[in-house]
């Protein structure tokens, strides 16, 4: 689907078809993003992870679940986190189609899960010193969302300079 509509709309269903983001369904599904964030914040990350995994089993296309799963393990296990983010990125890319050349502005909330997955994926690639791949992800993020609400423009310089994640974190 080639579109310049500025809204992430998968070919088969809109992004709001994810049970966690449909307002009419949040009460039916205990695993909304808000619920998992609250559960994790309350000191029960295992329960939050379980809720997100159940959401993925219900609808694998819920990109926010993949982003949150990656976020839960990012600080300790980048090699595990990257799998969660990459699944979200690949599902999003399939939904957009190979010829998509539009924008995905952050201001449209349905675009955010895909952009979050891309951001996490790029950070993991950088952390794992896969600089060329990380650079491509951050460049694509800038093309898709030129207002760059996630700060890819600040990260890409370190990635291009081949500064490691650890070097960046120690500054």
ZIJOTA-V68110 format. One record per residue. N is the residue number from 0. PHI is phi in whole degrees, 0 to 359 (* if undefined). OMEGA is omega in degrees with one decimal (* if undefined). Layout:
BEGIN
N;PHI;OMEGA
N;PHI;OMEGA
END
This chain:
BEGIN
0;*;175.2
1;269;-175.8
2;210;172.5
3;246;-175.1
4;291;179.6
5;78;179.4
6;230;179.9
7;289;179.5
8;230;177.9
9;304;-176.0
10;298;-173.5
11;272;179.2
12;210;177.9
13;286;-179.2
14;300;-179.0
15;286;177.4
16;284;176.4
17;297;-177.1
18;306;-177.7
19;286;-175.7
20;248;176.5
21;281;-177.0
22;299;-179.4
23;287;-175.2
24;255;-175.0
25;302;-179.5
26;292;179.1
27;281;-175.7
28;245;-177.7
29;286;-173.7
30;252;176.9
31;299;-179.9
32;303;179.0
33;297;-180.0
34;299;-178.6
35;292;177.4
36;295;178.1
37;296;-179.8
38;297;179.3
39;294;179.9
40;296;179.2
41;276;175.8
42;93;179.1
43;234;-178.6
44;296;179.2
45;295;178.3
46;292;178.3
47;297;178.7
48;298;179.5
49;298;177.9
50;298;179.3
51;293;177.8
52;295;176.6
53;296;177.8
54;297;177.8
55;298;177.5
56;292;178.5
57;287;-179.4
58;207;-176.8
59;300;-177.4
60;280;178.8
61;281;-172.9
62;296;179.1
63;298;177.4
64;297;178.5
65;295;179.3
66;297;-179.7
67;294;177.7
68;298;175.8
69;296;-179.8
70;298;-177.9
71;299;-175.0
72;249;-174.1
73;306;-174.7
74;296;-175.3
75;256;-171.6
76;223;-179.2
77;299;-179.0
78;291;175.1
79;274;-179.0
80;301;-176.5
81;299;178.8
82;296;-179.9
83;295;-179.6
84;296;-177.2
85;295;176.6
86;300;178.2
87;298;179.1
88;297;-176.9
89;294;177.0
90;297;178.2
91;298;178.9
92;296;177.1
93;297;-179.6
94;292;180.0
95;285;-178.2
96;93;-173.8
97;290;-176.0
98;259;-178.3
99;297;179.0
100;226;-177.8
101;269;179.2
102;251;174.0
103;233;-176.1
104;295;179.7
105;301;-178.9
106;299;174.2
107;269;-170.5
108;298;178.1
109;290;176.8
110;277;-171.4
111;298;179.8
112;303;178.9
113;295;179.3
114;295;176.2
115;295;177.5
116;298;178.7
117;299;-178.5
118;298;178.4
119;298;178.5
120;297;178.5
121;298;178.7
122;297;178.5
123;295;177.7
124;301;178.8
125;297;-178.9
126;300;179.2
127;271;177.7
128;60;172.9
129;260;-167.5
130;299;-177.2
131;297;178.8
132;294;179.2
133;298;178.8
134;299;178.9
135;297;179.6
136;296;-178.8
137;294;175.9
138;297;179.0
139;296;177.3
140;300;-179.9
141;293;176.4
142;290;-178.1
143;288;-175.9
144;225;-174.8
145;301;177.8
146;287;170.5
147;50;179.5
148;293;-178.3
149;257;174.9
150;83;178.7
151;300;-178.5
152;297;178.9
153;278;-177.5
154;274;-171.7
155;297;179.6
156;294;177.3
157;295;179.7
158;295;179.3
159;296;179.2
160;280;-178.5
161;62;172.1
162;284;-177.7
163;286;175.9
164;302;-178.5
165;297;177.1
166;299;-179.6
167;295;-178.6
168;293;-178.0
169;279;-179.7
170;288;*
END
